[in-house]
Amino acid sequence: NIILACCILHNFLRGVDNDDSLLDEVDNELNEREEHDGTSSQVREEDHRIGSSIRDCIADQMWRDYQAS
């Protein structure tokens, strides 16, 4: 319900004030943060690799347990 309310509010506000300057400003700030924060994307990639490795190990062990039973 909260997500739906946010969507309705967003659409209403876009209909009342169709000025994109605020959205452009927010997009620019987000892009600047991403450029200055390259290490966080590297950390996320490393976390993804570690998570994938753990998931694969769990899946392999589950498959071996299934075949053994």
C-alpha positions as CSV (number, residue, x, y, z in Angstrom):
1,N,0.0,0.0,0.0
2,I,2.9,2.4,0.7
3,I,4.4,1.8,-2.7
4,L,1.1,2.4,-4.4
5,A,0.6,5.6,-2.4
6,C,4.1,6.8,-3.4
7,C,3.3,6.1,-7.0
8,I,0.0,8.0,-6.9
9,L,1.7,10.9,-5.1
10,H,4.5,11.0,-7.6
11,N,2.1,11.0,-10.6
12,F,0.0,13.7,-9.0
13,L,3.0,15.9,-8.3
14,R,4.3,15.4,-11.8
15,G,0.9,16.5,-13.1
16,V,0.8,19.6,-10.9
17,D,4.5,20.7,-11.5
18,N,6.1,19.3,-14.6
19,D,9.4,21.1,-14.0
20,D,12.2,18.6,-14.4
21,S,14.9,20.8,-12.9
22,L,14.7,19.2,-9.5
23,L,14.9,15.7,-11.0
24,D,17.9,16.7,-13.1
25,E,19.6,18.1,-10.0
26,V,19.0,14.9,-8.1
27,D,20.3,12.8,-11.0
28,N,23.4,15.0,-11.2
29,E,24.1,14.6,-7.5
30,L,23.7,10.8,-7.7
31,N,26.0,10.6,-10.7
32,E,28.7,12.7,-8.9
33,R,28.5,10.4,-5.8
34,E,28.9,7.3,-8.0
35,E,32.0,8.9,-9.7
36,H,33.6,9.7,-6.3
37,D,32.6,6.4,-4.7
38,G,34.3,3.9,-7.1
39,T,35.5,1.8,-4.2
40,S,31.9,1.0,-3.1
41,S,31.1,-0.5,-6.5
42,Q,34.3,-2.6,-6.2
43,V,33.1,-3.8,-2.8
44,R,29.7,-4.7,-4.1
45,E,31.3,-6.7,-6.9
46,E,33.5,-8.5,-4.4
47,D,30.5,-9.2,-2.2
48,H,28.6,-10.5,-5.2
49,R,31.5,-12.9,-6.1
50,I,31.7,-14.1,-2.5
51,G,27.9,-14.6,-2.3
52,S,27.9,-16.5,-5.5
53,S,30.7,-18.8,-4.3
54,I,28.9,-19.5,-1.0
55,R,25.6,-20.2,-2.9
56,D,27.4,-22.6,-5.3
57,C,29.0,-24.4,-2.4
58,I,25.6,-24.8,-0.7
59,A,24.0,-26.0,-3.9
60,D,26.8,-28.6,-4.4
61,Q,26.5,-29.9,-0.9
62,M,22.7,-30.1,-1.2
63,W,23.0,-32.0,-4.5
64,R,25.5,-34.5,-2.9
65,D,23.2,-35.0,0.1
66,Y,20.3,-35.6,-2.3
67,Q,22.2,-38.1,-4.3
68,A,23.3,-39.9,-1.2
69,S,19.8,-40.4,0.2
